[in-house]
Amino acid sequence: MLNDGSVQNIEEICGVSEQYFNLLYLPPLKNLSAFVQLLPASEAHHHAYAGGLLDHTLEVTLKALAVRRGKLLPVNAKAEDIDKVKDLWTYAVFCQGLLHDVGKIIMDMSIQLFNKKAESMGLWEPFSGPMNRTQACYYAVRFVPR
C-alpha cells in the first residue's frame, strides 16, 4: 500500500545512507501502512478516499522534512554540535510527520470488522494493534460526530 515514489522522496530528503534508511525509516513506514490500511483521512474534506489517510500522512511527512532541511537545529547551537545531532533531528521530524494524525483513527472513526462471510466481528480496537492481526477480511468506516 506504500507508494514507492513517496518512500523514495522521503529517503532522498532525509539524506541518510540506504542501510540507515532501511533500518530506521522503512519499518515505521511499513508499520503505519499496515495500521491505517486504506482508511480515508476525512469524511468529506481533504483525502476523503480509500487510502487517503496514508497519502495525507506521507505528504505531511515530506513537507515537514522539507521544512526541517532548511533549519539548523538545535537553534543557536555550535556548528559542530548541530552536525552531531542533525540525523537525530531529521528522524524526530520524520516520526512527528508519521504520527501527526494517528489519533484520528481513535477519536474520529469507528471501524467495523467483518469476516470472509461478511459477518460482523465487532469494532476494531486500534490499541490492540493493526487490523491485519485480526481474522477480519473486510472493514467499514463510520466517522464519529463530535
C-alpha positions in Angstrom: 0.0 0.0 0.0 3.0 2.3 0.3 3.7 4.5 -2.7 7.2 3.7 -3.8 7.6 7.3 -5.1 6.7 8.7 -1.7 9.1 6.4 0.1 11.9 7.3 -2.4 11.2 11.0 -1.9 11.4 10.6 1.9 14.6 8.7 1.6 16.1 11.4 -0.7 15.1 14.3 1.6 16.4 12.5 4.7 19.8 12.3 3.2 20.9 9.2 5.1 22.5 6.0 3.7 20.3 3.3 2.2 21.3 1.0 5.0 20.4 3.5 7.7 17.1 4.3 5.9 16.2 0.6 5.6 17.0 0.0 9.2 15.3 3.0 10.9 12.9 4.7 8.4 11.4 1.9 6.4 10.0 -0.2 9.3 7.8 2.7 10.7 6.6 3.4 7.1 5.6 -0.2 6.6 4.0 -0.4 10.1 2.0 2.7 9.5 0.8 1.4 6.2 -0.3 -1.8 7.8 -2.0 0.1 10.6 -4.0 2.6 8.5 -4.8 0.2 5.7 -7.0 2.1 3.2 -8.7 4.4 5.7 -9.7 7.8 4.4 -8.2 10.9 6.1 -11.6 12.6 6.4 -15.3 12.0 5.8 -15.8 14.8 3.3 -12.8 17.1 3.2 -9.2 16.5 2.1 -8.1 13.0 1.2 -11.6 11.6 1.7 -11.0 8.5 -0.3 -9.7 4.9 0.2 -6.0 5.3 1.2 -6.4 9.0 1.9 -5.0 8.8 5.4 -1.7 7.2 4.3 -1.4 9.6 1.3 -2.0 12.6 3.6 0.4 11.4 6.2 3.2 10.8 3.7 2.6 14.3 2.2 2.7 15.9 5.6 5.9 14.0 6.4 7.6 15.1 3.2 6.6 18.7 3.9 7.8 18.6 7.5 11.1 17.1 6.3 11.5 19.8 3.6 11.0 22.5 6.3 13.5 20.7 8.6 16.0 20.6 5.8 16.1 24.4 5.8 16.7 24.6 9.6 19.8 24.4 11.8 18.8 22.5 14.9 19.1 23.0 17.8 18.7 26.7 17.4 21.8 28.8 18.4 24.0 25.7 18.9 27.6 25.5 17.7 28.1 24.1 14.2 29.9 21.0 15.4 27.0 20.3 17.9 24.5 20.7 15.1 26.4 18.3 12.9 26.5 15.7 15.6 22.7 15.6 16.0 21.4 16.5 12.5 20.3 13.0 11.8 18.5 12.7 15.1 16.6 15.9 14.4 15.6 14.6 11.0 14.4 11.4 12.4 12.4 13.2 15.1 10.7 15.3 12.4 10.0 12.2 10.3 8.3 10.5 13.3 6.3 13.6 14.0 5.0 13.7 10.4 4.1 10.0 10.6 2.2 10.3 13.8 0.5 13.7 13.4 -2.9 12.3 12.5 -2.8 8.8 14.1 -5.3 10.0 16.7 -8.0 10.3 14.0 -8.3 6.6 14.0 -9.0 6.5 17.7 -11.1 9.7 18.1 -12.8 10.3 14.7 -13.5 6.8 13.3 -15.5 3.7 14.2 -14.3 0.8 12.2 -16.5 -2.3 12.0 -14.7 -5.6 11.1 -16.2 -8.4 9.1 -15.1 -12.0 8.4 -14.9 -13.6 4.9 -18.6 -14.4 5.2 -19.4 -10.7 5.7 -20.4 -11.4 9.3 -19.7 -8.7 11.8 -16.7 -9.3 14.1 -17.3 -6.2 16.2 -15.3 -2.9 16.3 -11.6 -2.7 15.7 -9.7 -1.6 18.8 -6.7 0.3 17.4 -4.8 -0.1 20.8 -4.9 -3.8 20.2 -2.7 -3.5 17.1 -3.2 -3.4 13.3 -6.3 -4.8 11.7 -4.2 -7.4 9.9 -3.7 -9.1 13.3 -7.4 -9.9 13.5 -9.2 -12.5 11.4 -11.1 -9.8 9.6 -11.2 -9.7 5.8 -13.2 -6.5 5.4 -14.0 -3.4 7.3 -16.4 -0.4 7.2 -15.5 3.1 8.4 -18.0 5.4 10.1 -17.0 8.8 11.2 -18.0 9.7 14.7 -19.8 13.0 15.0 -18.3 15.4 17.5 
